Amino acid sequence: MTSSSSVHTTLSASSLETTLPKSHLPDISIKLASNNYLLWKAQVLPVLRGYGLLGYVKDEVPCPESTIIGENGELQTNPAAAVWLRTDQLILGWINSSLSDGPLSQVINSESSHDAWQVLETLYGTHTRDRIQQIKGELQSLTKGNSSLEDYLQKAKALALSLCGAGKPMDDDEFIICILRGLGSEFDPIVAALNARDTFPSLEGIIGKLRDFEIRIQGARTTAPSMAFYTNRGRTNSKPWINNNTRGRNNRSFTTRNLPNNTPLRAKETFSLSKWKLQWNPSETSSTKQQSWAW
C-alpha cells in the first residue's frame, strides 16, 4: 500500500514539472542598468507570469524538503525538491542574462532567483532622496543634440518612469516643459507656438506635433540644395545677350537694339557655357567701319 507522504510527494513533483517551460525563456531586449529598472521589470514580469514562474522570485513557491520518508520507512531524496531546484536555477540564469555588467556584479553570489530578485529590487527599485534629485537634474538638463527626436523622447520617458517608480511622478505639463526646453534651435518655431497657448495640448498631441515638425525640417533640408541649384542656374542664363562689362563709344553698353538695320555681324568660333554672352567689338578701318560680335 502506498503511504500518503509518498503520494503527496509524487503529486508535488508532477505539479512542479508542469511549471518548467518546454523551451528556453525569451530574451529580454532591454538589459537592466542603473536607470531603467521599471522598463526592465515591465519586460520580465509578463514572462514570469505567463510561464507560471512568478511565485519563485516572490518566494511564494518554497522549496520542498530535500528528503522524504519512503515506503520502507527510510529517508530518500525528494524528487519534488530536485524539480524545484532545476526550475529555480533556470529562472536565476535567465534573470542574470538580462542584466548589464553593473547589476550582474551585484547578484553574482545569489543562489536562488528570489535572492537575486530581492537584491535588484532593493538596489534599483527603491530610490533614495539623492537618487530622485539626480534623476530630476538629468531630466531638466537633457538636450536633443544631434540625436533623433525619437531617441530624445525615449531618454526623457525613461527618466520620467524612474521618477514614477520612486514615488515622485511628474504631471504631463511639467514633463512637456522639460522636453520642449531640451529641443534644439531648429524647433524654436513650434516651441514658441506651443508656449504661447494658455494650456498645453495632451502629451500625445505634443509629441505628434513635434514629430510632424521634424518631418518638415527633414523635407526642407532635402529640397533646399535643389532649389539653390535651379536658382543659380536661372541667374546664369538670364539676359544672355547683354554684357554689362563691355562698353562702346560714349561709355554705352551695346545690345542688338543699338545696331542699325542691315549691320553685318561676325562671330568668333569660341563658345563657353559659363560665359554665354555676346560682346560688342567695334573696330574701324581707314575706309569703312566694321562692327562685330564676339562670343
Secondary structure, DSSP 8 states (H G I E B T S, - for coil): ---HHHHHHHHHHHHHHTTS-SS-----SS-B-TT-HHHHHHHHHHHHHHTT-HHHHTT-S----SEEE-TTS-EEE-HHHHHHHHHHHHHHHHHHHTB-HHHHHHSTT--SHHHHHHHHIIIIIS--HHHHHHHHHHHHT---TTS-HHHHHHHHHHHHHHHHHTT----HHHHHHHHHHTS-GGGHHHHHHHHTSSS---HHHHHHHHHHHHHHHHHHHHHHHHHHHHHHHHHHHSSTT--TT-B-GGG-B--GGGS-TT------S---GGG---EEEEEE-SS-EEEEEE-
